[in-house]
């Protein structure tokens, strides 16, 4: 009797085994996207990320599961999020526009592929060994947010030649970008005859408080450090800059479109798309260690002419001619 029961059990197990294999083989790969922004302001960028995945044959919900995490500037949430996704063993971690996220992921895992989008030098950050051959579990794109701080400062000086006292707003929660911005501006400012005044903000309330302090500092203009949370707060910046008579410069065109005087930076939508392409390539078998780090090549200089009128700033025709976009 026991022998017949064992045979029946083994026979049933063998019949069930193909079903188990089919269930395992149909599991969709999981890509986790960790953004320093919020969901509301990232709709278009996420569409570009999904477009990049589709270019490699992966449609969300059909061929791949995309798990979204929105930090909205709360970088302190990273350890909990990273610990969870590493424990679950997801297939790829994507960190577009998020240097703290990329570094936290890299510190937590040496096996799960990471596709980053960082505005700082990824070699200096320790994410890769070299741009041509990363030789780690991470690769992605450098979109030069920090490297072009000096160029943006020069454009701002051309646009506002009489501005001498320059307020600089940085986010101390994003330590790497804050340090890069501070060092670059401190090196370049003396040659332009500029005096720098640094201010910190990491929350919505702190941005309000910083503007109140800046307006009492007799600053002639404002330089906004490249930070995803600051891009997130484009509308808030615009609503504060005009009443406080502060001509302001930011990295992302979103800030200029919202009402700041100017922006100079690379195309963030293209960065998200490229990250999607690399995630799809890795899902198809490519190794991040062998995928060269990409570098943004398109830089956009945007002037908000309406903001200039409200601030009483005369834009030289030569500057308007050099702008990639002029907002009327």
C-alpha positions as CSV (number, residue, x, y, z in Angstrom):
1,X,0.0,0.0,0.0
2,X,2.8,2.4,0.9
3,X,4.6,1.6,-2.3
4,X,1.5,2.3,-4.5
5,X,1.0,5.7,-2.6
6,X,4.6,6.7,-3.2
7,X,4.2,5.8,-6.9
8,X,1.0,7.8,-7.2
9,X,2.7,10.8,-5.4
10,X,5.7,10.7,-7.7
11,X,3.5,10.4,-10.8
12,X,1.5,13.4,-9.7
13,X,4.6,15.4,-9.0
14,X,6.0,14.6,-12.4
15,X,2.8,15.7,-14.1
16,X,2.7,18.9,-12.1
17,X,6.4,19.7,-12.8
18,X,5.9,21.1,-16.4
19,X,3.3,23.5,-14.9
20,X,5.7,24.7,-12.4
21,X,8.3,25.3,-15.1
22,X,5.8,27.2,-17.2
23,X,4.9,29.4,-14.2
24,X,8.6,30.1,-13.5
25,X,9.4,30.8,-17.2
26,X,6.5,33.3,-17.5
27,X,7.6,35.5,-14.6
28,X,8.1,39.0,-16.0
29,X,11.4,40.7,-15.2
30,X,11.2,43.6,-12.7
31,X,12.9,47.0,-13.3
32,X,12.8,49.3,-10.3
33,X,13.0,53.1,-11.1
34,X,14.0,55.3,-8.2
35,X,13.5,59.0,-8.9
36,X,14.4,61.9,-6.7
37,X,11.4,63.7,-8.2
38,X,7.6,63.2,-7.6
39,X,5.2,61.3,-9.8
40,X,3.2,64.4,-10.8
41,X,6.1,66.3,-12.4
42,X,7.6,63.2,-14.0
43,X,4.8,62.0,-16.3
44,X,6.6,63.0,-19.5
45,X,10.0,61.8,-18.4
46,X,8.6,58.4,-17.4
47,X,7.0,58.1,-20.8
48,X,10.5,58.6,-22.3
49,X,11.8,55.9,-20.0
50,X,9.2,53.5,-21.2
51,X,9.9,54.5,-24.8
52,X,13.5,53.5,-24.3
53,X,12.4,50.1,-23.0
54,X,10.0,49.6,-26.0
55,X,12.9,50.4,-28.4
56,X,14.5,47.2,-27.1
57,X,11.3,45.2,-27.2
58,X,9.9,45.6,-23.6
59,X,6.4,47.0,-23.1
60,X,5.3,47.7,-19.5
61,X,2.9,45.1,-18.2
62,X,3.4,42.8,-21.1
63,X,7.2,42.1,-21.2
64,X,8.4,43.8,-18.0
65,X,7.2,45.1,-14.7
66,X,8.3,48.6,-13.8
67,X,8.2,49.4,-10.1
68,X,8.3,53.2,-9.3
69,X,9.6,54.9,-6.2
70,X,9.3,58.7,-5.9
71,X,11.5,60.4,-3.3
72,X,10.3,63.9,-3.9
73,X,13.6,65.1,-2.4
74,X,13.4,62.8,0.6
75,X,16.8,61.1,0.1
76,X,16.6,59.7,3.6
77,X,14.2,57.1,2.3
78,X,16.8,55.5,0.1
79,X,18.2,52.9,2.6
80,X,14.8,51.4,3.2
81,X,13.9,51.2,-0.5
82,X,17.3,49.9,-1.6
83,X,17.4,47.2,1.2
84,X,14.0,45.9,0.1
85,X,14.6,45.7,-3.6
86,X,18.1,44.1,-3.1
87,X,16.5,41.5,-0.7
88,X,13.9,40.7,-3.4
89,X,16.5,40.4,-6.1
90,X,15.0,42.5,-8.8
91,X,16.4,42.4,-12.3
92,X,17.6,46.0,-12.9
93,X,17.7,49.2,-10.7
94,X,17.3,52.5,-12.6
95,X,18.3,55.8,-11.0
96,X,17.7,58.6,-13.5
97,X,18.8,62.0,-12.3
98,X,19.6,60.6,-8.9
99,X,23.3,60.5,-7.8
100,X,22.4,59.6,-4.2
101,X,20.2,56.8,-5.4
102,X,22.9,55.4,-7.7
103,X,25.5,55.5,-4.9
104,X,23.1,53.9,-2.4
105,X,22.3,51.1,-4.9
106,X,26.0,50.6,-5.7
107,X,26.9,50.3,-2.1
108,X,24.2,47.8,-1.4
109,X,24.7,45.3,-4.3
110,X,27.5,44.1,-6.5
111,X,25.3,41.8,-8.6
112,X,22.1,43.5,-9.5
113,X,22.6,45.6,-12.6
114,X,22.3,49.4,-12.0
115,X,21.6,51.9,-14.8
116,X,22.2,55.5,-13.5
117,X,21.7,59.0,-14.8
118,X,24.1,61.3,-12.9
119,X,25.0,64.9,-13.3
120,X,28.4,64.3,-11.7
121,X,31.5,62.4,-13.0
122,X,30.6,58.7,-12.5
123,X,34.3,57.7,-12.3
124,X,34.9,60.3,-9.5
125,X,31.8,59.1,-7.7
126,X,33.1,55.5,-7.8
127,X,30.2,54.1,-9.8
128,X,32.5,52.8,-12.6
129,X,36.1,52.2,-13.3
130,X,36.1,54.1,-16.6
131,X,33.6,55.6,-19.0
132,X,34.5,53.2,-21.8
133,X,34.6,50.1,-19.7
134,X,32.7,50.4,-16.5
135,X,33.9,47.0,-15.1
136,X,31.2,47.1,-12.4
137,X,27.6,46.2,-12.1
138,X,26.7,49.8,-13.0
139,X,26.5,51.9,-16.2
140,X,24.3,54.7,-17.5
141,X,24.6,58.3,-18.6
142,X,26.4,61.4,-17.4
143,X,24.2,64.4,-18.2
144,X,26.8,67.0,-17.0
145,X,24.6,68.9,-14.5
146,X,27.6,69.7,-12.3
147,X,30.3,69.9,-14.9
148,X,28.5,72.8,-16.7
149,X,28.0,75.0,-13.6
150,X,30.9,77.2,-14.6
151,X,29.4,77.6,-18.1
152,X,26.0,78.5,-16.7
153,X,27.6,81.0,-14.3
154,X,29.3,82.7,-17.3
155,X,26.1,82.9,-19.2
156,X,24.4,84.4,-16.2
157,X,27.1,87.0,-15.9
158,X,26.7,87.9,-19.5
159,X,23.0,88.3,-19.1
160,X,23.3,90.3,-15.9
161,X,26.6,92.2,-16.1
162,X,25.8,94.5,-13.2
163,X,25.0,91.7,-10.8
164,X,27.8,91.3,-8.3
165,X,26.3,89.7,-5.2
166,X,25.1,86.2,-6.3
167,X,23.0,84.0,-4.0
168,X,23.6,80.3,-4.5
169,X,20.9,77.9,-3.3
170,X,22.0,74.3,-2.7
171,X,20.4,71.2,-1.3
172,X,22.6,69.7,1.5
173,X,20.6,66.5,1.4
174,X,22.2,65.9,-2.1
175,X,25.8,66.2,-0.7
176,X,27.6,65.2,-3.9
177,X,26.0,67.7,-6.2
178,X,26.2,70.4,-3.5
179,X,29.9,69.9,-3.1
180,X,30.5,69.9,-6.9
181,X,28.4,73.1,-7.4
182,X,30.1,74.9,-4.5
183,X,33.6,74.0,-5.6
184,X,33.0,75.0,-9.2
185,X,31.4,78.3,-8.4
186,X,34.0,79.3,-5.8
187,X,36.8,78.7,-8.3
188,X,35.1,80.6,-11.1
189,X,33.5,83.6,-9.2
190,X,36.7,85.6,-8.6
191,X,37.6,85.8,-12.2
192,X,34.1,87.2,-13.0
193,X,34.2,89.7,-10.0
194,X,31.3,87.9,-8.2
195,X,30.7,87.6,-4.5
196,X,28.9,84.4,-3.6
197,X,26.4,83.9,-0.8
198,X,25.4,80.3,-0.1
199,X,22.0,79.2,1.2
200,X,20.6,75.8,2.0
201,X,17.2,74.2,1.4
202,X,16.0,70.6,1.5
203,X,12.2,71.0,2.0
204,X,9.4,73.1,0.7
205,X,9.4,75.2,3.8
206,X,13.1,75.7,3.7
207,X,12.9,77.0,0.1
208,X,10.4,79.6,1.3
209,X,12.7,80.5,4.3
210,X,15.7,80.7,2.0
211,X,14.1,83.1,-0.3
212,X,13.1,85.3,2.6
213,X,16.7,85.4,3.8
214,X,18.1,85.9,0.3
215,X,15.7,88.9,-0.3
216,X,17.2,90.5,2.8
217,X,20.8,89.9,1.8
218,X,20.8,92.4,-1.1
219,X,21.7,89.7,-3.5
220,X,21.5,90.8,-7.2
221,X,20.6,87.4,-8.6
222,X,20.1,83.7,-7.7
223,X,22.0,80.6,-9.0
224,X,20.0,77.4,-8.3
225,X,22.1,74.3,-7.9
226,X,21.2,71.4,-10.2
227,X,19.0,69.1,-8.0
228,X,16.0,67.0,-8.9
229,X,14.0,68.3,-5.9
230,X,14.6,71.9,-7.0
231,X,13.4,71.0,-10.5
232,X,10.4,69.5,-8.8
233,X,9.6,72.8,-7.2
234,X,9.8,74.9,-10.4
235,X,6.5,76.6,-9.8
236,X,7.4,77.5,-6.2
237,X,10.7,79.0,-7.4
238,X,9.0,81.1,-10.0
239,X,6.3,82.3,-7.6
240,X,9.1,83.4,-5.2
241,X,11.6,84.8,-7.7
242,X,9.5,87.4,-9.4
243,X,8.0,89.1,-6.3
244,X,11.4,89.1,-4.7
245,X,12.9,90.8,-7.8
246,X,15.4,88.0,-8.2
247,X,16.7,87.1,-11.7
248,X,17.3,83.4,-11.3
249,X,19.2,80.7,-13.3
250,X,18.6,77.0,-13.1
251,X,19.8,73.8,-14.8
252,X,16.6,72.4,-16.1
253,X,14.5,74.0,-18.8
254,X,11.4,73.2,-16.7
255,X,12.5,76.0,-14.3
256,X,12.7,78.6,-17.1
257,X,9.4,77.4,-18.5
258,X,7.8,77.9,-15.1
259,X,9.0,81.5,-14.8
260,X,12.7,81.7,-13.9
261,X,14.8,84.1,-16.0
262,X,17.1,81.4,-17.7
263,X,18.2,77.9,-17.7
264,X,21.2,76.0,-19.2
265,X,21.5,72.3,-19.2
266,X,21.1,69.0,-21.0
267,X,18.0,67.3,-22.2
268,X,16.5,65.3,-19.3
269,X,13.9,63.6,-21.5
270,X,16.7,62.1,-23.6
271,X,18.5,61.0,-20.5
272,X,15.4,59.1,-19.3
273,X,15.0,57.5,-22.7
274,X,18.6,56.4,-22.9
275,X,18.3,54.8,-19.4
276,X,15.3,52.9,-20.6
277,X,17.3,51.6,-23.6
278,X,20.1,50.4,-21.4
279,X,17.7,48.7,-19.0
280,X,16.2,46.8,-22.0
281,X,19.6,45.9,-23.3
282,X,20.6,44.4,-20.0
283,X,17.3,42.4,-19.8
284,X,18.3,41.0,-23.2
285,X,21.6,39.8,-21.8
286,X,24.0,42.7,-22.1
287,X,26.4,43.2,-19.2
288,X,26.6,46.6,-17.5
289,X,30.3,46.1,-17.0
290,X,30.7,46.1,-20.8
291,X,28.2,48.9,-21.7
292,X,30.1,52.2,-22.0
293,X,28.8,55.2,-20.0
294,X,27.0,57.6,-22.3
295,X,27.4,61.3,-22.2
296,X,24.8,63.9,-23.1
297,X,25.7,66.0,-26.1
298,X,22.8,68.4,-26.5
299,X,22.9,71.5,-24.3
300,X,19.9,73.9,-24.1
301,X,20.0,77.6,-23.3
302,X,16.5,78.9,-22.5
303,X,15.6,82.5,-21.8
304,X,12.2,83.5,-20.3
305,X,11.5,86.9,-21.9
306,X,8.3,87.4,-19.9
307,X,10.3,87.0,-16.7
308,X,12.9,89.5,-18.0
309,X,10.2,92.1,-18.6
310,X,8.7,91.6,-15.1
311,X,12.1,91.9,-13.6
312,X,13.1,94.9,-15.7
313,X,16.1,93.0,-17.3
314,X,17.1,94.0,-20.7
315,X,18.2,91.0,-22.7
316,X,20.9,91.8,-25.4
317,X,19.8,90.8,-28.9
318,X,23.1,88.8,-29.1
319,X,22.0,86.7,-26.1
320,X,18.5,86.1,-27.6
321,X,20.1,84.9,-30.8
322,X,22.2,82.4,-28.9
323,X,19.3,81.0,-27.0
324,X,17.9,77.6,-28.1
325,X,14.5,78.7,-26.9
326,X,12.9,82.0,-26.0
327,X,9.8,82.0,-23.9
328,X,7.6,84.9,-24.8
